[in-house]
């Protein structure tokens, strides 16, 4: 019937339910989120949840019996069969064995029987096949594509992370402000589980309003380190080296790792400023910059990117981005010991006056 991604399914609250769902993909949290959303929607229509698990040397026998039997106490059932990674590895070993007959009589025959049972599903029975792997077996996928819906749980694109945050908030009865979305994206990147956890914590304490602001996402119990990182990005974009270094030192003191700061804060900021500078030099508008970065024009990330792009120019930002990436690789390869000093030197090179810019050598220092 349909193939869609997890984001579209989590958004579609009013869509009628399909008889069979196939949930697979490399993102475990998205697989669980889709299954939970399906369970809640089915429960609202009177379906009782029946979970099954297949792993190791197990087969689909118990699931097939449940599919083909009636239940006096649960006339409407959602049967969820979770196929573990260990079962996939066993099936793969069978498929790769030299004895082709053994492979066919093992996992292949079991999947054929399950596919035949799925083709007979209808009426008061719904099925959710959840595979803890990137792709489901071809036999099962063909059956579900013909009769039900395949939901791919893929890694979100950068411009989808904020949309996922808004969907998570909506499912909790909340609404995120633009700054709150930017904060969650900057803090957690594409870690959807951490984003959902942060929104759920905000939902516990947000009793007066259904809208979540930046203050509701603070760490509590002391000064919040994340707003300091937003100040760090703003200081870099505005070319304030003293303020930027002071905020960088405070972030290190509060427990942030230098590699994390470089990879998640500095490099993305420089990349956004580089994109903005390149487009502005081609006489593009701020709306074009926002469109290229996949963010709303009112986002503070876009405002900082445009500000920094105009201030530093594409050539300097291109050099800074190249040096930052080289520095990141040297950090991860263990070639640089004094990481904080190397990042400070990188920031100073970026924000130095135009007539005193030197060729950065921080990425070449070895232990």
C-alpha positions as a Python dict, from the first residue, in 0.01 Angstrom:
ca = {
    (1, 'X'): (0, 0, 0),
    (2, 'X'): (260, 259, 104),
    (3, 'X'): (621, 319, 197),
    (4, 'X'): (691, 615, 426),
    (5, 'X'): (947, 741, 671),
    (6, 'X'): (913, 756, 1046),
    (7, 'X'): (860, 1134, 1054),
    (8, 'X'): (554, 1117, 828),
    (9, 'X'): (404, 834, 1033),
    (10, 'X'): (456, 1012, 1365),
    (11, 'X'): (284, 1319, 1220),
    (12, 'X'): (-18, 1137, 1075),
    (13, 'X'): (-253, 1118, 1373),
    (14, 'X'): (-578, 1107, 1173),
    (15, 'X'): (-471, 856, 909),
    (16, 'X'): (-657, 524, 905),
    (17, 'X'): (-459, 225, 1025),
    (18, 'X'): (-321, -35, 782),
    (19, 'X'): (-362, -408, 851),
    (20, 'X'): (14, -478, 845),
    (21, 'X'): (315, -262, 932),
    (22, 'X'): (680, -338, 868),
    (23, 'X'): (914, -129, 1084),
    (24, 'X'): (1286, -144, 1009),
    (25, 'X'): (1588, 82, 985),
    (26, 'X'): (1918, 169, 1153),
    (27, 'X'): (1767, 401, 1418),
    (28, 'X'): (1656, 201, 1728),
    (29, 'X'): (1485, 495, 1897),
    (30, 'X'): (1278, 570, 1588),
    (31, 'X'): (1173, 204, 1560),
    (32, 'X'): (1051, 208, 1921),
    (33, 'X'): (881, 546, 1875),
    (34, 'X'): (690, 427, 1570),
    (35, 'X'): (584, 106, 1745),
    (36, 'X'): (467, 298, 2051),
    (37, 'X'): (272, 545, 1835),
    (38, 'X'): (109, 253, 1654),
    (39, 'X'): (23, 86, 1985),
    (40, 'X'): (-143, 401, 2120),
    (41, 'X'): (-344, 460, 1802),
    (42, 'X'): (-456, 97, 1795),
    (43, 'X'): (-551, 106, 2163),
    (44, 'X'): (-771, 408, 2095),
    (45, 'X'): (-964, 192, 1847),
    (46, 'X'): (-1003, -97, 2091),
    (47, 'X'): (-710, -319, 1989),
    (48, 'X'): (-528, -517, 2258),
    (49, 'X'): (-150, -538, 2235),
    (50, 'X'): (9, -882, 2198),
    (51, 'X'): (394, -874, 2181),
    (52, 'X'): (613, -1157, 2049),
    (53, 'X'): (990, -1183, 2020),
    (54, 'X'): (1201, -1389, 1779),
    (55, 'X'): (1573, -1430, 1842),
    (56, 'X'): (1854, -1681, 1828),
    (57, 'X'): (1725, -2015, 1700),
    (58, 'X'): (1359, -1921, 1749),
    (59, 'X'): (1113, -1937, 1463),
    (60, 'X'): (791, -1759, 1378),
    (61, 'X'): (573, -2047, 1498),
    (62, 'X'): (421, -1869, 1799),
    (63, 'X'): (348, -1558, 1593),
    (64, 'X'): (187, -1758, 1313),
    (65, 'X'): (-35, -1945, 1562),
    (66, 'X'): (-148, -1615, 1712),
    (67, 'X'): (-223, -1476, 1366),
    (68, 'X'): (-437, -1772, 1267),
    (69, 'X'): (-624, -1826, 1592),
    (70, 'X'): (-920, -1647, 1745),
    (71, 'X'): (-937, -1501, 2095),
    (72, 'X'): (-1265, -1475, 2285),
    (73, 'X'): (-1122, -1224, 2531),
    (74, 'X'): (-951, -999, 2273),
    (75, 'X'): (-1152, -985, 1950),
    (76, 'X'): (-936, -696, 1821),
    (77, 'X'): (-563, -752, 1854),
    (78, 'X'): (-242, -575, 1755),
    (79, 'X'): (20, -849, 1720),
    (80, 'X'): (372, -709, 1739),
    (81, 'X'): (653, -944, 1639),
    (82, 'X'): (1001, -815, 1720),
    (83, 'X'): (1279, -992, 1527),
    (84, 'X'): (1606, -950, 1713),
    (85, 'X'): (1947, -897, 1558),
    (86, 'X'): (2060, -1240, 1680),
    (87, 'X'): (1794, -1402, 1464),
    (88, 'X'): (1916, -1207, 1164),
    (89, 'X'): (2273, -1327, 1224),
    (90, 'X'): (2159, -1690, 1244),
    (91, 'X'): (1958, -1655, 924),
    (92, 'X'): (2255, -1493, 753),
    (93, 'X'): (2479, -1779, 861),
    (94, 'X'): (2228, -2028, 718),
    (95, 'X'): (2206, -1839, 391),
    (96, 'X'): (2585, -1833, 356),
    (97, 'X'): (2629, -2204, 432),
    (98, 'X'): (2736, -2443, 161),
    (99, 'X'): (2434, -2664, 218),
    (100, 'X'): (2164, -2476, 27),
    (101, 'X'): (1887, -2717, 129),
    (102, 'X'): (1954, -2657, 496),
    (103, 'X'): (1927, -2283, 444),
    (104, 'X'): (1596, -2318, 262),
    (105, 'X'): (1444, -2545, 522),
    (106, 'X'): (1557, -2313, 802),
    (107, 'X'): (1492, -1941, 792),
    (108, 'X'): (1361, -1938, 433),
    (109, 'X'): (1076, -2184, 493),
    (110, 'X'): (985, -2008, 818),
    (111, 'X'): (964, -1673, 642),
    (112, 'X'): (753, -1823, 364),
    (113, 'X'): (506, -1956, 621),
    (114, 'X'): (496, -1617, 792),
    (115, 'X'): (441, -1442, 459),
    (116, 'X'): (151, -1674, 379),
    (117, 'X'): (-2, -1606, 722),
    (118, 'X'): (35, -1230, 674),
    (119, 'X'): (-151, -1248, 343),
    (120, 'X'): (-451, -1393, 531),
    (121, 'X'): (-454, -1117, 796),
    (122, 'X'): (-759, -897, 807),
    (123, 'X'): (-1057, -779, 1005),
    (124, 'X'): (-995, -757, 1379),
    (125, 'X'): (-622, -837, 1359),
    (126, 'X'): (-339, -593, 1296),
    (127, 'X'): (27, -689, 1269),
    (128, 'X'): (348, -496, 1332),
    (129, 'X'): (671, -664, 1222),
    (130, 'X'): (968, -489, 1385),
    (131, 'X'): (1314, -585, 1259),
    (132, 'X'): (1620, -475, 1455),
    (133, 'X'): (1816, -432, 1134),
    (134, 'X'): (1844, -194, 840),
    (135, 'X'): (1622, -399, 609),
    (136, 'X'): (1365, -675, 644),
    (137, 'X'): (1379, -1003, 447),
    (138, 'X'): (1268, -961, 87),
    (139, 'X'): (979, -1210, 120),
    (140, 'X'): (826, -1026, 415),
    (141, 'X'): (883, -685, 262),
    (142, 'X'): (706, -780, -62),
    (143, 'X'): (400, -903, 128),
    (144, 'X'): (380, -588, 340),
    (145, 'X'): (432, -358, 41),
    (146, 'X'): (135, -526, -123),
    (147, 'X'): (-101, -531, 175),
    (148, 'X'): (23, -282, 434),
    (149, 'X'): (272, -5, 509),
    (150, 'X'): (651, -14, 528),
    (151, 'X'): (801, 242, 767),
    (152, 'X'): (1171, 318, 721),
    (153, 'X'): (1345, 446, 1036),
    (154, 'X'): (1646, 619, 882),
    (155, 'X'): (1891, 866, 1028),
    (156, 'X'): (1730, 1211, 1009),
    (157, 'X'): (1870, 1479, 781),
    (158, 'X'): (1993, 1795, 951),
    (159, 'X'): (1682, 1990, 851),
    (160, 'X'): (1456, 1713, 990),
    (161, 'X'): (1590, 1716, 1346),
    (162, 'X'): (1392, 2025, 1441),
    (163, 'X'): (1079, 1875, 1284),
    (164, 'X'): (1121, 1562, 1495),
    (165, 'X'): (1154, 1779, 1806),
    (166, 'X'): (826, 1955, 1723),
    (167, 'X'): (652, 1619, 1668),
    (168, 'X'): (780, 1484, 2000),
    (169, 'X'): (655, 1797, 2176),
    (170, 'X'): (316, 1778, 2005),
    (171, 'X'): (270, 1416, 2116),
    (172, 'X'): (333, 1532, 2473),
    (173, 'X'): (79, 1815, 2441),
    (174, 'X'): (345, 2086, 2413),
    (175, 'X'): (462, 2343, 2160),
    (176, 'X'): (825, 2447, 2117),
    (177, 'X'): (935, 2804, 2054),
    (178, 'X'): (1180, 2868, 1769),
    (179, 'X'): (1462, 2932, 2015),
    (180, 'X'): (1381, 2611, 2203),
    (181, 'X'): (1405, 2411, 1880),
    (182, 'X'): (1740, 2573, 1801),
    (183, 'X'): (1862, 2493, 2151),
    (184, 'X'): (1767, 2126, 2126),
    (185, 'X'): (1928, 2091, 1783),
    (186, 'X'): (2248, 2265, 1892),
    (187, 'X'): (2267, 2070, 2217),
    (188, 'X'): (2191, 1717, 2096),
    (189, 'X'): (2245, 1718, 1720),
    (190, 'X'): (2074, 1418, 1559),
    (191, 'X'): (2041, 1228, 1890),
    (192, 'X'): (1662, 1197, 1882),
    (193, 'X'): (1648, 999, 2206),
    (194, 'X'): (1822, 1281, 2395),
    (195, 'X'): (1592, 1539, 2233),
    (196, 'X'): (1282, 1343, 2334),
    (197, 'X'): (1418, 1300, 2687),
    (198, 'X'): (1480, 1675, 2722),
    (199, 'X'): (1126, 1756, 2604),
    (200, 'X'): (978, 1496, 2840),
    (201, 'X'): (1165, 1654, 3132),
    (202, 'X'): (1033, 1994, 3034),
    (203, 'X'): (679, 1850, 3021),
    (204, 'X'): (708, 1743, 3386),
    (205, 'X'): (777, 2094, 3514),
    (206, 'X'): (582, 2293, 3256),
    (207, 'X'): (245, 2310, 3430),
    (208, 'X'): (146, 2669, 3360),
    (209, 'X'): (178, 2681, 2981),
    (210, 'X'): (180, 2440, 2691),
    (211, 'X'): (465, 2629, 2521),
    (212, 'X'): (824, 2532, 2598),
    (213, 'X'): (1078, 2814, 2603),
    (214, 'X'): (1456, 2803, 2629),
    (215, 'X'): (1439, 2857, 3006),
    (216, 'X'): (1232, 2539, 3043),
    (217, 'X'): (1514, 2334, 2890),
    (218, 'X'): (1788, 2455, 3125),
    (219, 'X'): (1994, 2210, 3327),
    (220, 'X'): (1871, 2352, 3660),
    (221, 'X'): (2055, 2369, 3990),
    (222, 'X'): (2309, 2626, 3876),
    (223, 'X'): (2418, 2816, 3568),
    (224, 'X'): (2318, 2648, 3243),
    (225, 'X'): (2615, 2568, 3023),
    (226, 'X'): (2421, 2550, 2695),
    (227, 'X'): (2322, 2919, 2684),
    (228, 'X'): (2692, 2989, 2728),
    (229, 'X'): (2754, 2791, 2411),
    (230, 'X'): (2499, 3003, 2228),
    (231, 'X'): (2686, 3305, 2360),
    (232, 'X'): (3007, 3145, 2234),
    (233, 'X'): (2861, 3111, 1883),
    (234, 'X'): (2738, 3471, 1893),
    (235, 'X'): (3075, 3597, 2014),
    (236, 'X'): (3255, 3416, 1733),
    (237, 'X'): (3010, 3543, 1472),
    (238, 'X'): (3051, 3901, 1596),
    (239, 'X'): (3432, 3877, 1603),
    (240, 'X'): (3483, 3920, 1979),
    (241, 'X'): (3793, 3708, 2056),
    (242, 'X'): (3826, 3797, 2424),
    (243, 'X'): (3464, 3718, 2504),
    (244, 'X'): (3471, 3401, 2293),
    (245, 'X'): (3781, 3266, 2469),
    (246, 'X'): (3635, 3344, 2810),
    (247, 'X'): (3314, 3158, 2728),
    (248, 'X'): (3514, 2869, 2583),
    (249, 'X'): (3714, 2840, 2906),
    (250, 'X'): (3392, 2846, 3112),
    (251, 'X'): (3246, 2568, 2898),
    (252, 'X'): (3556, 2355, 2959),
    (253, 'X'): (3537, 2423, 3333),
    (254, 'X'): (3174, 2309, 3346),
    (255, 'X'): (3268, 1969, 3205),
    (256, 'X'): (3246, 2001, 2827),
    (257, 'X'): (3505, 1804, 2631),
    (258, 'X'): (3728, 1989, 2385),
    (259, 'X'): (3666, 1736, 2106),
    (260, 'X'): (3291, 1768, 2161),
    (261, 'X'): (3308, 2147, 2151),
    (262, 'X'): (3505, 2145, 1829),
    (263, 'X'): (3295, 1882, 1650),
    (264, 'X'): (2949, 1990, 1766),
    (265, 'X'): (2982, 2364, 1815),
    (266, 'X'): (3276, 2523, 1635),
    (267, 'X'): (3285, 2327, 1308),
    (268, 'X'): (2906, 2344, 1243),
    (269, 'X'): (2912, 2719, 1316),
    (270, 'X'): (3203, 2780, 1080),
    (271, 'X'): (3034, 2564, 813),
    (272, 'X'): (2709, 2761, 838),
    (273, 'X'): (2897, 3090, 817),
    (274, 'X'): (3089, 2959, 515),
    (275, 'X'): (2767, 2865, 335),
    (276, 'X'): (2619, 3205, 416),
    (277, 'X'): (2931, 3391, 301),
    (278, 'X'): (2948, 3197, -27),
    (279, 'X'): (2582, 3270, -106),
    (280, 'X'): (2603, 3635, -4),
    (281, 'X'): (2905, 3688, -230),
    (282, 'X'): (2686, 3560, -515),
    (283, 'X'): (2429, 3827, -424),
    (284, 'X'): (2182, 3582, -274),
    (285, 'X'): (1931, 3693, -11),
    (286, 'X'): (1910, 3584, 355),
    (287, 'X'): (1605, 3380, 256),
    (288, 'X'): (1826, 3187, 11),
    (289, 'X'): (2076, 3122, 292),
    (290, 'X'): (1801, 2989, 519),
    (291, 'X'): (1672, 2768, 238),
    (292, 'X'): (2019, 2626, 171),
    (293, 'X'): (2070, 2545, 539),
    (294, 'X'): (1720, 2400, 575),
    (295, 'X'): (1616, 2630, 860),
    (296, 'X'): (1356, 2905, 905),
    (297, 'X'): (1483, 3257, 830),
    (298, 'X'): (1392, 3368, 1184),
    (299, 'X'): (1624, 3109, 1340),
    (300, 'X'): (1908, 3254, 1546),
    (301, 'X'): (2140, 3001, 1382),
    (302, 'X'): (2070, 3166, 1047),
    (303, 'X'): (2112, 3516, 1192),
    (304, 'X'): (2454, 3424, 1338),
    (305, 'X'): (2560, 3251, 1016),
    (306, 'X'): (2479, 3556, 804),
    (307, 'X'): (2642, 3793, 1053),
    (308, 'X'): (2963, 3588, 1063),
    (309, 'X'): (2964, 3529, 688),
    (310, 'X'): (2953, 3902, 618),
    (311, 'X'): (3219, 3975, 877),
    (312, 'X'): (3482, 3713, 788),
    (313, 'X'): (3426, 3642, 419),
    (314, 'X'): (3429, 3314, 233),
    (315, 'X'): (3807, 3283, 191),
    (316, 'X'): (3889, 3314, 560),
    (317, 'X'): (3601, 3087, 658),
    (318, 'X'): (3706, 2826, 403),
    (319, 'X'): (4055, 2822, 551),
    (320, 'X'): (3917, 2809, 906),
    (321, 'X'): (3683, 2522, 818),
    (322, 'X'): (3967, 2324, 660),
    (323, 'X'): (4192, 2382, 963),
    (324, 'X'): (3913, 2292, 1207),
    (325, 'X'): (3844, 1964, 1028),
    (326, 'X'): (4216, 1883, 1026),
    (327, 'X'): (4233, 1966, 1395),
    (328, 'X'): (3938, 1737, 1466),
    (329, 'X'): (4107, 1449, 1282),
    (330, 'X'): (4432, 1504, 1473),
    (331, 'X'): (4242, 1505, 1804),
    (332, 'X'): (4078, 1172, 1725),
    (333, 'X'): (4406, 1021, 1605),
    (334, 'X'): (4579, 1122, 1928),
    (335, 'X'): (4831, 1351, 1757),
    (336, 'X'): (4758, 1660, 1971),
    (337, 'X'): (4772, 1668, 2348),
    (338, 'X'): (4695, 2034, 2430),
    (339, 'X'): (4346, 2040, 2282),
    (340, 'X'): (4209, 2350, 2455),
    (341, 'X'): (4508, 2557, 2345),
    (342, 'X'): (4476, 2431, 1986),
    (343, 'X'): (4109, 2532, 1967),
    (344, 'X'): (4186, 2871, 2122),
    (345, 'X'): (4453, 2929, 1857),
    (346, 'X'): (4204, 2833, 1587),
    (347, 'X'): (3946, 3082, 1718),
    (348, 'X'): (4207, 3357, 1740),
    (349, 'X'): (4316, 3293, 1381),
    (350, 'X'): (3955, 3317, 1266),
    (351, 'X'): (3875, 3639, 1451),
    (352, 'X'): (4209, 3816, 1404),
    (353, 'X'): (4209, 4147, 1211),
    (354, 'X'): (4244, 4107, 836),
    (355, 'X'): (4595, 4253, 828),
    (356, 'X'): (4728, 4016, 1096),
    (357, 'X'): (4587, 3682, 980),
    (358, 'X'): (4854, 3418, 991),
    (359, 'X'): (4863, 3068, 850),
    (360, 'X'): (4726, 2835, 1121),
    (361, 'X'): (4961, 2562, 1236),
    (362, 'X'): (4755, 2428, 1527),
    (363, 'X'): (4646, 2122, 1332),
    (364, 'X'): (5011, 2009, 1276),
    (365, 'X'): (5144, 2006, 1629),
    (366, 'X'): (5224, 1656, 1748),
    (367, 'X'): (5296, 1500, 2086),
}
